[in-house]
Every structure is written in C-alpha cells, then in structure tokens.
Amino acid sequence: MTTVNYLDAMYPVFGESVRRIALGNFPTPVRQIGIRTAGKSQYVSIKYDNLSANVYGGNKVRKLEYLLAPRTRHRVRRFATFGTVGSNHALATAIYAKQLGFECTCFLAHQAKVETIAPALIMHASLGTEIVRYGGPYRSRLKTLRQNLWDRDAWVVPAGGSSWIGTLGFVNAGLELAAQVDAGEIPPPARIYVATGTMGTAAGLALGLAIAGLRAEVQAVRVSATDICNDEGLIRLIRKTATMMHQLDSSVPPDLANRVRIRIRHSFFAGGYAHSDPSIENAVHLADEQLGLTLESTYTGKAMAALLSDIKQNDSVDECLFWNTYNSVPLTPVDSFDASAIPAEFRCYL
C-alpha cells in the first residue's frame, strides 16, 4: 500500500488537526484514450479510481480514510452507516471496519433490483455485518437507531460518507489530479464527469481543483432523488467543508467556496435510483468496448451517458475527463454464509 497526501503537504497545520488512516493506493492512474461515438472521434481522459485499493476500490476509500480514522478521544467499538441493499458505501464501510478490527452495523433500505445486490448482501453476511432494515416515518427511523446504537460505543458514518470530513478525501483527490496534469500525464481537462449520490465526491473534487487553480468544471451527474442530491445541499456541503478547513488552518483561502466550478446534471437520472434507460446501457457498453472499463447503470453508467451526450450534441468538445468511481476489485468468493444474518425482507434479492 502506498499513499500520497497532497492536502497535508499543502496545508501541514490542517494535516496535524485532522486524523486520517491509509487504506488506499494513491495516486490512482490517469490515461487519455480515443473513442468514437455519434460519428465523431474524441479523446477522453480517464481517472482510474476503480483502482484505489487492493481490498475494495472505488471512490468510497478516499472518504473512509478520514471517516474511519482512530478517534483517540472516543471509545469506539462499532461503526454504523446507511445505504440501500446494494450500497457500495455500506459494503466498503463494512469491509474496512472489519479490516481495522471494528464491528459494523449497516442500516439498509430497499432499491430497484440489480445484479450487484446479491453479492453485496452475501459479503455482508460473511463479514458478520449487522444488517438492519431501515425506513419509514421519521419517528420509526429514530426508534430503529436508538434500539440498535444505544450504549454500543458506535460511531456513525453518514450515508455515502458525505460529511465535511469525508469530503476531504476528494479535496485531496482534486489536488492529486492537478499534480498529474502539472506532470504532463494528461492535458488539463475543461470538464470532469463524475456520478454523484450524496454529493461528497463532487463537492470535494471541486474544492480541490479550486485550491490547485485547475479551472475544470465538475459535471456532477445526479443518481439519487432530489431530496438527497440537490443544488442547495451541494452548496451547503461545499461551504461547510471550506469553512471548517479555514477554521483549522487559516492559510486555507477564506473565499475558497466561491472559487468552485461545478454543476449538477439532472437529465440522466432515468426515473429513479438504480433505474436505467437505453442511453445508460449504451454508455456502459461503449465504455467496455472502447475504453476497457467495467461500469454499471446505477452510478458510473449515468456519468458516462452524460459525457457521451455532450459529445453528440457539440461539434467541438473541449478536453474532458471521466472519473471512474466504480470498484473493480472482485469480491472475495464466499463458499457458504448464514442466510439468517440477512433480514427476511431482503432475502428476495438473493
């Protein structure tokens, strides 16, 4: 495992204030590849965050390096987080919590059925994850949390890892990309396409690029409902992260939040979380055939669909970069598992 922390190098005072534990292999590679779509040829840069770690890759690793760091002032035995039954974030949290010697509770909700759900639930069962059905009215959800977290020395990790602390992982990622551009590994991108669910990845990336002075606009392709992912929430998360960074290290620009270049792309949601349409399926197919990328229709396929749509609709397309957030490390095969560890209402996904 190797890791480079550009954020700490730029702001050492900040680095002394915020704990982080190395889980991934950074920097992740970049490469420029030619594609042909809609009768046009176009070069696209790829950021391979699918290769972010040997155990379980994807974009969640960067956030968990901050969110799972040891809390010396707190007695923690258990991490708890939220997601849908097929949530990459929930699974990544469970995997790394186990690796670090912690127990894990995942509060999960139903979603549209896709082929990745069964392997995720089986892996949770093999890890010993405590899976709790989560949903319903506010009071019902609050009761569920009290019943399962009270007096258990639990540390709650937000859904998607998208608190200001988790967002720091992608502030670092933006600085990492800028260093790769400065080294001549790829041309400076004008636009960066990345899937966004709980917005921490996109928010942090935009902040990191702003610090580095790289004037790329983040195209945050929405994959979650608007009560989770929306423009107002994105602005709040960006401002919160920038404010906390400046409070911890006064050398962080006080106007950092005003420098970001980002917009949410709403047109590729396809009617629901984990829903798809022909343009998304075509994007997944093209990525496999021409770019050698394995994508899925819930997140990365939608981001690729946005990129391809922009190429199709414009005669001249500036340099663009696709940020691959999808884990490409195969899950460890599970020979047997205890099905009773999976709540009865979730066994329909197996």
Sequence and secondary structure as in RCSB ss.txt:
>XXXX:A:sequence
MTTVNYLDAMYPVFGESVRRIALGNFPTPVRQIGIRTAGKSQYVSIKYDNLSANVYGGNKVRKLEYLLAPRTRHR
VRRFATFGTVGSNHALATAIYAKQLGFECTCFLAHQAKVETIAPALIMHASLGTEIVRYGGPYRSRLKTLRQNLW
DRDAWVVPAGGSSWIGTLGFVNAGLELAAQVDAGEIPPPARIYVATGTMGTAAGLALGLAIAGLRAEVQAVRVSA
TDICNDEGLIRLIRKTATMMHQLDSSVPPDLANRVRIRIRHSFFAGGYAHSDPSIENAVHLADEQLGLTLESTYT
GKAMAALLSDIKQNDSVDECLFWNTYNSVPLTPVDSFDASAIPAEFRCYL
>XXXX:A:secstr
     HHHHH HHHHHHS     S SS  EEEEEEEETTEEEEEEEEEGGGS SSS STHHHHHHHHTS  TTS 
 SEEEEEEETT HHHHHHHHHHHHTT EEEEEEE     TTHHHHHHHHHHHT EEEE  SSHHHHHHHHHHHHT
TS EEE  GGG SHHHHHHHHHHHHHHHHHHHTTSS   SEEEEEESSSHHHHHHHHHHHHHT   EEEEEE S 
TTTS HHHHHHHHHHHHHHHHHH TTS TTGGGG  EEEE TT TTSTT   HHHHHHHHHIIIII     TTTH
HHHHHHHHHHHHH SS   EEEEE S  S     S   GGGS GGGGGG 
